[in-house]
Amino acid sequence: LASDASPRRVVRLLRHGAALQLQPAAWLEGMLPQLHQQLPNLREGLPTVLEALHALRWQDHELVELLTEQGLIVTEDLDDD
């Protein structure tokens, strides 16, 4: 389902999985490699990803740090435009 997911699809899957309150152990472990792979391509979906991880009570400080860094990069890019 998500082995070659686009950044938009990764964001949607995370958002919908959190909204449906699916057990993270059943699906999130499979999504995290895709999230890491698509991280450089994420722009608009960053707040949604953070919201979904928060809703799932996912504890991964390294991932949150990477998402924060990506958010700073995106913000800098927007300031340059």
Residue frames as qw, qx, qy, qz and C-alpha x, y, z in Angstrom:
[[0.000, 0.884, 0.467, 0.000, 0.00, 0.00, 0.00],
 [0.101, -0.986, 0.078, 0.104, 2.69, 2.50, 0.89],
 [0.822, -0.184, 0.255, 0.474, 5.91, 0.95, -0.38],
 [0.417, 0.160, 0.294, 0.845, 6.32, 3.69, -2.99],
 [0.039, -0.842, -0.524, 0.121, 3.98, 6.33, -1.59],
 [0.284, 0.628, 0.063, 0.722, 4.29, 9.94, -2.66],
 [0.145, 0.065, -0.484, 0.860, 4.74, 12.62, 0.01],
 [0.485, -0.175, -0.060, -0.855, 1.05, 13.54, -0.29],
 [0.791, -0.166, -0.527, -0.263, -0.03, 9.91, 0.14],
 [0.509, -0.009, -0.667, 0.545, 2.22, 9.45, 3.18],
 [0.121, -0.104, 0.316, -0.935, 0.63, 12.51, 4.79],
 [0.655, -0.154, -0.256, -0.694, -2.87, 11.27, 3.97],
 [0.746, -0.103, -0.658, 0.017, -2.22, 7.80, 5.35],
 [0.319, 0.001, -0.606, 0.728, -0.84, 9.22, 8.58],
 [0.300, -0.115, 0.126, -0.939, -3.73, 11.66, 8.94],
 [0.738, -0.133, -0.353, -0.560, -6.42, 9.06, 8.24],
 [0.660, -0.041, -0.715, 0.226, -4.77, 6.38, 10.37],
 [0.130, 0.007, -0.544, 0.829, -4.71, 8.78, 13.31],
 [0.461, -0.093, -0.030, -0.882, -8.29, 9.95, 12.67],
 [0.791, -0.105, -0.488, -0.354, -9.53, 6.36, 12.58],
 [0.510, -0.616, 0.500, -0.331, -7.59, 5.67, 15.77],
 [0.916, 0.203, -0.347, -0.002, -5.97, 2.59, 14.27],
 [0.789, -0.557, 0.153, 0.211, -3.53, 0.81, 16.55],
 [0.154, 0.873, -0.425, -0.182, -0.10, 2.27, 15.66],
 [0.472, -0.385, 0.785, 0.117, 1.59, -1.11, 16.05],
 [0.707, 0.367, 0.604, -0.028, -0.55, -2.47, 13.22],
 [0.583, 0.720, 0.293, 0.236, 0.43, 0.05, 10.57],
 [0.047, -0.985, 0.145, 0.075, 2.71, 2.87, 11.69],
 [0.608, -0.479, 0.533, 0.342, 5.91, 0.82, 11.74],
 [0.635, 0.330, 0.574, 0.398, 5.39, 0.20, 8.02],
 [0.242, 0.920, 0.252, 0.177, 4.77, 3.88, 7.32],
 [0.403, -0.846, 0.153, 0.314, 7.77, 5.31, 9.15],
 [0.590, -0.156, 0.497, 0.617, 10.34, 4.22, 6.54],
 [0.329, 0.639, 0.515, 0.468, 8.20, 5.92, 3.88],
 [0.178, -0.970, -0.161, 0.042, 7.97, 9.04, 6.00],
 [0.531, -0.609, 0.320, 0.495, 11.76, 9.11, 6.40],
 [0.540, 0.172, 0.575, 0.590, 12.20, 8.56, 2.65],
 [0.173, 0.744, 0.471, 0.442, 9.79, 11.36, 1.73],
 [0.393, -0.727, -0.270, 0.494, 10.95, 13.79, 4.42],
 [0.303, -0.265, 0.250, 0.881, 13.02, 15.98, 2.04],
 [0.010, -0.311, -0.632, -0.710, 9.94, 16.32, -0.21],
 [0.220, -0.694, -0.671, 0.142, 7.48, 17.28, 2.53],
 [0.124, 0.250, -0.013, 0.960, 6.41, 20.89, 2.54],
 [0.453, -0.359, -0.105, -0.809, 2.74, 21.61, 3.16],
 [0.800, -0.276, -0.489, -0.211, 2.15, 18.33, 4.98],
 [0.375, 0.254, -0.654, 0.606, 4.52, 18.91, 7.88],
 [0.364, -0.248, 0.396, -0.806, 1.90, 20.26, 10.33],
 [0.856, -0.049, -0.185, -0.480, -0.42, 17.37, 9.45],
 [0.738, 0.170, -0.621, 0.204, 2.31, 14.80, 10.09],
 [0.122, 0.248, -0.617, 0.737, 3.14, 16.35, 13.45],
 [0.588, -0.173, 0.163, -0.773, -0.55, 16.46, 14.35],
 [0.885, 0.022, -0.381, -0.268, -1.03, 12.79, 13.41],
 [0.581, 0.188, -0.672, 0.419, 2.00, 11.66, 15.41],
 [0.146, -0.238, 0.490, -0.825, 0.78, 13.66, 18.38],
 [0.747, -0.115, -0.041, -0.654, -2.72, 12.16, 18.11],
 [0.879, 0.073, -0.470, -0.037, -1.17, 8.69, 18.06],
 [0.598, -0.755, 0.260, -0.065, 0.97, 9.56, 21.09],
 [0.896, 0.303, -0.122, 0.301, 3.98, 8.42, 19.11],
 [0.456, -0.838, 0.232, 0.189, 7.23, 8.93, 21.01],
 [0.817, 0.218, 0.178, 0.503, 10.13, 9.34, 18.59],
 [0.224, -0.856, 0.006, 0.465, 12.26, 12.32, 19.49],
 [0.398, -0.242, 0.561, 0.684, 14.59, 11.82, 16.54],
 [0.235, 0.510, 0.706, 0.430, 11.69, 11.91, 14.08],
 [0.083, -0.921, -0.354, 0.142, 10.24, 15.03, 15.70],
 [0.349, -0.667, 0.250, 0.609, 13.66, 16.67, 15.46],
 [0.357, 0.048, 0.675, 0.644, 13.93, 15.75, 11.77],
 [0.115, 0.730, 0.630, 0.239, 10.45, 17.11, 11.09],
 [0.217, -0.893, -0.144, 0.366, 11.33, 20.32, 12.94],
 [0.374, -0.427, 0.448, 0.691, 14.51, 20.73, 10.89],
 [0.277, 0.356, 0.719, 0.529, 12.56, 20.14, 7.68],
 [0.026, -0.875, -0.483, 0.037, 10.06, 22.78, 8.81],
 [0.288, -0.771, 0.112, 0.557, 12.87, 25.27, 9.35],
 [0.364, -0.101, 0.630, 0.678, 14.26, 24.51, 5.88],
 [0.164, 0.617, 0.694, 0.334, 10.85, 24.99, 4.30],
 [0.147, -0.907, -0.287, 0.269, 10.36, 28.25, 6.21],
 [0.339, -0.560, 0.334, 0.678, 13.74, 29.53, 5.02],
 [0.307, 0.191, 0.718, 0.595, 12.83, 28.61, 1.44],
 [0.048, 0.799, 0.589, 0.115, 9.56, 30.53, 1.73],
 [0.254, -0.844, -0.053, 0.470, 11.37, 33.57, 3.13],
 [0.383, -0.293, 0.514, 0.709, 13.76, 33.52, 0.16],
 [0.274, 0.476, 0.718, 0.428, 10.87, 33.66, -2.34]]
